[in-house]
Amino acid sequence: MVSKRPRVLLVAGGVSVFEVVSVEGDYAIVESIDKDAPGCYQFPAPVATLVPIDPE
């Protein structure tokens, strides 16, 4: 289970880092940590595919 506000990759081997905003059931609302990225907005992602990463 993914807790609130960790940093994650969307899939194993992913490059972009996202932050979990909230978790509801099988989906988490995630947002890019790069606030200047084009199209930076929150969107749902399946919790089962998220890969937690160590904080920097």
DATA-V359885 format. One record per pair of residues at least 12 apart in sequence whose ideal C-beta (glycine too) atoms are under 6 Angstrom apart, sorted by the first residue. I is the first residue (numbers start at 1). J is the second residue. D is the distance in whole Angstrom. If there is no record, write none. Layout:
# DATA-V359885
[[I/J/D] [I/J/D]]
This chain:
# DATA-V359885
[[2/20/6] [2/23/6] [2/28/6] [2/47/5] [2/50/5] [5/20/6] [6/20/5] [6/52/5] [7/19/6] [7/53/5] [8/50/4] [8/51/6] [8/52/6] [9/51/4] [10/45/6] [11/49/5] [12/51/5] [17/33/5] [18/30/4] [18/32/6] [19/31/6] [19/33/5] [21/42/6] [26/47/6] [27/44/4] [28/45/6] [28/47/5] [29/42/5] [29/44/6] [30/45/5]]
